[in-house]
Amino acid sequence: MKQHKMSGSRIVRFAVLVLSAMLLMNCATEEKQPPNILWIQTDEQRTSSLGCYGSDWARTPHIDRIAGAGTVFSRAYTQCPQCVPARNSQLTARYPQEVNCTFNQGNSPYPEGTRTIVEVLNEAGYRTVTYGKQHTTAPIAWDEARDWIWNPEYAGYYSINEKYDPEEYDVITPSGARQGNIIRAGVYPGGDDNPSRNITDWAIEFLKGRDKETPFFLRVSHNYPHTPVLPSKPWDTFYDPEEIPVVYLDMEAVKTRSSWDQEASQWKALSNLSKEDYDRSWQHYMGLCAQVDDEVGRLMEVMDEMGLTENTIIVFSADHGAGLGEFGLVTKGTFDDPSWRIPYIWSWPGQVPAGVVSEDLAELIDMNKTLLRLCGIEDRIPETWRGRDLFKDPAPDAVFGQIGYPNMNSVVGRKGDSRAHFAQLRMGIRTDQYRMDYTFMKDGEKMPVADGNLFDMVNDPGELKNLWDDQDHREIRRSMAKQMDNWFEKIDKPAVLFESVDP
């Protein structure tokens, strides 16, 4: 074989050609192998349950690991502090009223032309799969969907199965009764045979048996730590109540809030709870969050073993947070920070900034545009989608939320919940410094800016001093109400929600 010795310049040119060829091959490979997407969703999880959100007592190593490898949005908010509207919004990148759902009502079809993230990814060649809680008003076009919230063999929202003694399983409700009210604490009778364990098993089974040539969009949707708050053993005693900074019912804070909040409050029931039972409700809620973290760890271990982590976008989010009694609420539904603010964590090695805590205002509906941009298919973003690209677009000056019925005489209102404090549209606005909410609309009519809540979240993060009637904050209140009006004017107002129908 005849050999030639290349000159230095020829060596350089050859090296450049080889490198260029390798880059082209890598690009081609990347085009054939778009990133997978793993979306881990929880329900009713407050940020204080996680170490990565600053709780130095919280032991959530697996979720914290995802956070450490990615970006934590410390000021992220749901579109509605309630399950169904929040989930509808996140999947459609539309505000609750724009998809005919501002409360946990039954079936309300999406308006014509609504496009979900699932449909768009289906068309882009993704295998779309969801396991666990769905809880939307309209069907979603997943390739595979297995719905699972709780198992009546063991427990429901209001009671454990009658074959189990509620006393033996330490069941506690807000009224202090053992059964017949939403369960706030107790031990799950089924042990490892629980929904979070089961849906994680399904997800692992999917990962191991999937078509490796097809990118996936996999949602693992836990009902935990939503009620019934029933951690399995040993998670019921994972935390000692003494190590959790329990915030007790503050009647003085309740009294300063709007009449709407006071009406929604369950302070009378909560005042019947002993300190031991109140502490246990916090202990079991936080234990349930740690139990979810353990399931996340099982899933991530398989992801690592299969070499999937490096090319998978991971999103961890809750649909909303939860009050634990501090302002008289032991669930969601208000714009108090524990209920409105949510965990929002993004990770993708080498693509999403690692070890970053962003203080930018963010919303759940930002997920869809961000995902499509990261996947390199931003050209598929529907014109109807709201939100922004979290890593490319500037943060907004304010984010907004809504809950309740703008008109109980509308088609949706007639089918909806008739509780008085939700027979009105309550709206919230959060800016860099303040958060405000008040009744925006009732019976189809715009309401005066009255009877609301205004908190300085920088100087009063515990939301103990309502500035609504404070003379020095009148201009702040007026300015934020104007922001709310301007935002409301720009979004759709479907007739089924806003217009009255004949009796």
N, C-alpha and C positions, 0 to 999 in steps of 0.2 A: 504494500500500500504506500502510495506516494504521500509524503507529509509536507505540509507547508508551514513555515513559521510566519505568523502574522505580525505585521508592524504594530506599534503601539496604537496608532490611529485606527487601524482596522480592528484591533481588539476592542477598542472603545465603541466603534460603530456596531460591532457584532453584539457586544454586551447590551447596548441600547435596544437593538432589534429583539434580542432574547427577552429582555425585560418588558418591552412593549407587548410582545406576544403573550408573555405570562399574564400581564395585566388584562389583555383582551380576553384571555381564557378565563381569568378570575371573574371579569365582568359578565361574561357569558354564563359562567356557573351561577353567579349571583342572580342573574335574570331568570335562570331556570329554578332557583331555589329562593323564592321570596320568604320573608320571615314568617314564622308561625306566630300566633297570638294566643296567649293564655290570659283570660280574664277571670280573676277570682273575686267574687262578689259576696259580701255579707249583708246582713239586714239588721238595722237598728244598732249599729256599732258606733260608739262615740270615740273620739280621738284619744281621750285620756286612758283608754284601755291598752294602748300600745307604747312600748318603749321608745320607738322611733319618733313619737310625737311628744317626747320630753318627760314621760312618766318614768322616773328612775326606779320605781318600785315594780313596774310591769315587766313580766318575764315572757316576752313574745319573740324568741330568737329567730324564728324562721321568717316571719313577716319583716322583722328588723333587718334580716340579711338581705331580703329583696330591696328594702329601703336603702341599705348601705351601698348596694350596687347600682342604685339609680337615684331618682329625684323624688323627694317628698314635697307635696304641695300642702303647706301648713295652713293655708287659708282657702280651702276649697269648700264649696257649698252645693247642696242639692237644690234642684229646681222646686222641690216640694218636700217638706218634712213628713212624708207619708209614702207608703210602699208603692202603690200602683201608679200614681202620677209621676213619681220619681223614675220608676223603671220605664214607663212609656217615653218619658223625655230623653232618657239616656240612650235608648235604642233608636229613637227617631231624630235626635238632635233638634227637637222642637220644644217650646215651652208647654207646660201642662195644658193651658187652655187651647193651644193650637192643635192638640190631638184629642180634644173633646173630653179631657179627664183632669179635673182639679181636686178630686177626692177619691176615696177607695170605693167607688161605685162599681156596678157590674159591667156588663158588656156595652162598650161604646165604640163602635167602629171608628178607625182613623179616617180623617178626611181624605177624599180622593187625591191621589198624587203623593201621599205620604211615603217616604222611602226610609227603610230601616238600614242600619249598618249590616245586618245579616243578609239582606237582599243584595246589597252592593258587593259584599265579599263573596257571596255565592256566584255572582256574575263574573267576578275576578278570578274564579277558579279555586276558591277556598272550600274546604270541607267544614261546614258550620255545625257545631254540636253544643248542646247545653244539657247539663245535669243539675237537678235541684230546683229551687224555687223559681217560677216564672212570673206569675202574678201581674199580667198585663191585660188590658181590656180587649185587645184585638189579637188574633193569631199572628205569630211570627214565623217566617218561612225557614226555620232551621232545617238542615238536612236530617238531623236526629235530635229528638227532644225527649227527655225523661223527667217528668215533674215529680218533685218530692219535697214536702214541707215538714210534716210530722206523721208519726205512725200511731193510729188510734189503738193499736194493740197495747200501747204503753201510755200515751198521753195525748191530750188535745190542748187547746188554748186555755180552757177554763177548768180542767180537771184531769187527773191521771185516771187511767182505766180503773173501773170499780173493783177489779180483782186485787188491786194494790191498796194498802192502807196509807192514806195521805199523811197520817201522823208519823208512820214509820219512815216515810220518804221526805219528811221535813217540808212539806208543801206550805208555802206562804202566799197569800194574796194581799193586795193593798188594804183590804178591809180587815185583815187579820184572820179571816176565815180560812179553812183548809181546802174548800172546794167552792165552785160556783162563781168565781171571779178570775180575771186574768192572773195566771200564775207568775209571781215575781221571784220565787226562789223554790228550791227543792232538788231532789236527786232523781235523775232519770232512771226509771225502773229497768230499761232495756240494756243498760251497760254499753258495750261496743256496738250493739245492734241499734244504732241511731242514725238519723238522716245524714249528718255530716260525714260519718264514717262510710256510709253506703255510697254517697255520691262521689267521694274520693276514690273508692274502689272502682266505680264505674269509669271515672276519668283515667285511672291507671290502666284499666282494661282497654280503654279506647287507645291510649298512647301506644300500648304494646301491640295492638292488632291493626293499627291504621295503615293506610296506603302511604308509604314513605315518600312517594313521588308527589304527593298532594299536600300543599300547605294547609294548616288547620287553624280555625278560630274556635277555641274551646272555652266555654264558660262553665265554671264550677261555682254554682250559686247556693250558698249556705243560707238557711233560714236563721241559724244561730248568729248572734245572741238574742234575736227576737224572742218574744214570749212564745210558748211557755219557757221561762228561764229554769231549765232543768239540766245542769251539767251532769255527766256521768261520773261515777267514781273513777279515779281519785280527784277529779277536777273540782269537785265541790269543796274540797279542803286544800286546793292548790295554793291559795293565798290565806294567810291569817288576816282576819278583819283588821287587826291592829296595824298592819303594814299598808293598808289601803287608806288614802286620805279621803275618808267618807265625808260628804257634804250633807249635813242634816237639813231637814225641812226648815226653811227660814220664813216664818210667817210675816216678819216685817218686810222682807223683800216681796212676798206675795201681795201684800196690801198696797205696795206702791205701783204694781203693774196695772195694766188696763183692765176694765171691767170684763172684757172678753177673756183675758187670761185667768182672772179670778173665777169666772164661771166655769172654765174648763178645768180648773184646779181640783185635785182630789184630796185637798189638805185635810178634810174632815176624816176621811178614811185613813190617811197616813198618820194622823195624830193618834189613832188607836193602836198603832204598832208599837211594840216595845222596842227599846234600843237594840236589843239582841236580834230581833227579827229584821229591823231596818238594816243593821250591819250585815246580816246574812244575805239580804237581797243584793247588796253591793258585792259581797264576797262571791255569791253564785253567778252573778252577771259577769264579773271579771274572770271567774273561773271558766265560764263558757267561752269567753273570748280567748283564753289560753288554750282551751280544747280545740277551737278552730285553728289556732296557730299550729298545734300539733298535727292536724290534718294537712295544713299547708306544707309542713315539713315532710310528711310522707310523700306528698305529691312532688315536691321539689327534689327529693332524693331520687325518685324514678326519672325525673327530667334530667338530672345530672348523669345518672347511670347510662341513659340512652343518648347522651351527647346532644340534647335538645336545647339546653339553656342558652348557649351562645347565640343561637339564631332564633330566639323566641322573644317577642315583646311581651312583657308581663305587666298587667294592670291590676292593681288591688284597689277596690273601692267598696264603700257601703252605699246603700241607696239613701240612707239618712242616719242620723244619730238617735239618741234617746236621753230623756230626762230620767233621773233615778230618785226623784222625790225632792230635790233641793228647792225647786220653785213650785212644789205641789203637784207636779206631773211625773208619772212613772212610765211614761211612754213618749211617743213622738207627737207631732201636731202643732208645735209652737215654733216661733223663730228664736227661742233661746239658743244660745250658742251650742250647748251639748246636743240639741236636737237637729239644728240646721247645718252645722259644720260636719264634714265627713272626712274619713281617711281617704287619701288619693295618692297612690304611689305608682310610679312608672319605672320600669327597668328594661334595658336591652344593652348588653355589654358592647361598648365601643360606639354606640349610637345615641344613647340617652345619657346626659351628664350624670356621673356617679358621685355619690356622697354629698349630694346637694340638697339643701332645704330651701325651697322657694317660698317667699312670702307674697308672691303675686296672687291677686285674687283669681280664683279659678272656679269652674262649674263642671258638673257632671256631663253636660252636653258638649263640652270641649273634647270628649273622648273620640268622637267619630272622625272629625277632621284631622286630629292628631294621628290617629291610627292610619288613615289612608295616606297621609303624607309620609309617615315612617315606612310604610309598605311600598312607597314609590308609585302609588296609583292615585295621586291627588287629582288627576284629570277626571276621575270618576266621582268626585264630590258633587252631590246634588245641589242645585241652586237653592233649594228650600232649607238646607241645613243651617241652623244657628251655631253659635259657639265659635271657637277659634282653634288654631294650632298652638298648643301649649308651649312649644319650643321654638316657634318661629314668629308668631304674631305678638304684638304688644298686649300687655295685660289691660283689662278694662278699668275704668274709674269706679265702676260699681257692678255688683251682681244682684240678681233679683229672684224672689221666690213667691209662690202663691199656694193657697190652700182654701178649700171651701167653694160653695156654689154662688156664682154671681147673680143667678136668678132662679129661685126655686120654682117658678112657673114655666121654666123652659122644659124641653124634652128631657134633658139629662137631669135637671133638678127634680122633676116629678118622679124619676126613678131612684133618686138619691137618698142620702142620709138626711133625716129630718131633725137631728139634734140642733137645738137653737144656735149654739155657738159656731156651727159650721154651715148654717143657712145664710151665709154671706161669704164674700170673697175677701179673704185676708191676704195682704201683700206685704212682703218684706224687702228691704233694700240694705245692702252692706257696702260701705265704702272703706277706704283705707283706715279710717279712724272710727266711724260710727256705724251702728246698725239701728234700723228703725222699722217698725211695722204698725199697721192699723187697718181698720176695716175699709176697704177700698170701694166695694160695691155691694149693694143689697137690693133684692127684688128688681134687678135690671137697671138700677139707678146708681150713678156715681155718688159716693158719700162724702161729706165734708171731712177735712183732715182733723179728726178728733179722736179722743179716747185711745191713745196709742202708747207705744213704748219707744224710747230713744236712749241708747246707751253709748257712752264713750268707751270703746273696746280697748283703747290704748291705756287709759288711766283707770279704767274700771273693768278689767277682763272678767271678773266674777259677776258682772251685771247686777250689782246691788243697788245702784242709784239711778232711778228712772228720771231722765232729764226732760221728759215731755213737757212739763209745765214750767221749766226753769227759764226765767226771763233772758238769761245770757245765751240761751240756745234756741231762741225763737227763729233766728235767721237760719241756723243750721237745719231746723225742722222744715222751714219753708223751702229751702233750697233742695233738700232731699225729696220732699213731696213733688217738687217740680221735675226732678230727675225721674221719679216714678211715673209721672204723667207722660213725659216724653217717651219713655220706654214703652209704656202701655199703648200709646198711639201707633207704634211701629209694628206691633205684632197682631196676628190674625185673631178675629173674634167670631168664632163659628156660631151660627144661629142656634144650633142645638143646645148651646150653653147660655147664650145671652138674650135670645128673643123669647118672649112669652108665647105660649100656645093657648088656644081657646080651651075653656074647661070641658 
